Amino acid sequence: MSLKVIGAGFGRTGTLSLKLALEELGLGPCYHMFEVNAHPEHDALWLALAKGESSDWRPMLHGFASTVDWPTTYIWKELAAANPQGKIILTLRDPDAWYASAAATIFTRMLEIESMRASPDAVDPARRRHIEMINTLIVENTFGGSLDKDNAIAVFNAHNEEVRRLVPQKRLLVYESGEGWQPLCTFLDVPVPATPYPKVNTTEDFASHFPGKR
C-alpha cells in the first residue's frame, strides 16, 4: 500500500490527534509510536534502521496508508521520495510550548536509558529494546545526544525549516491542530466531518498513562 499522507512533525505537535483525524477521514490506518507499542517486534527493526544496519522500513509500514510521529518522522524524506503521490503534513506548535510538553512527557521516558545502563538486568528485555530504540533514533540521531532546551529547540526549528525548504508548496500542509478540520480537509480534498476535531494525549493525558513520569 502506498502512503497517502506522511507526517513530518516531531512528537508533541498534535501527532496523535492527527493520527485519529486521518483515520476518521479514511486515510488510515496511520502509523504512530503507539503502533510500535502494539507491535514490539518493530523495535528491533527500527533500531537496526537507526544504527544504519538496515534501510528497509517496509516491513513496519506494510498495510498502513499514513504515518505521523516518531519513529517514521525520522525517515520522512525517504518516505516522501518512495511515495511521490503522498502528501506531507508538518505539524507545528510554538517552540517553547513544544519543549515544555516534550520535557514533561516523552523526554522523561527517553532518559530512562541511563537507569537501564546502570541496572540492565532489572529491565525487561522487551522494554530494554524499546528504550534503546528511542534513545538511538531520537536522542542520539535526531538531537545529537542532548535534550537540553536550547539544543532541542534549535533542532526542532532546523527540522521544520528543512521540511518547508524541501517540500514543494502544493504538496505540503503546515498545520497546527488548533486549526481544526477545515485546512486539513481542504488540503486532502475530503469532506469536513460533522464531529469535532480530535484532541487527545495532552501532557495530563500522557502522565495518566505513565504515573511518576512527568
Buried (B, 14 or more C-beta within 10 A) or exposed (E): EEBBBBBBBBBBBBBBBBBBBBBBBEBBBBBBBBBBEEEEEBBBBBBBBBBEEBEEBEEBBEEBBBBBBBBBBBBBBBBBEBBEEBBBBBBBBEBEEBBBBBBBBBBBBBBBBEEBEEEEEEBEEEEBBBBBBBBBBBBBBBBEEEBEBEEBBBBBEEBBEBBBEEBEEEBBBBBBBEEBBEEBBEBBEBEEEEEEBBBEBEBEEBBEEEEEBE
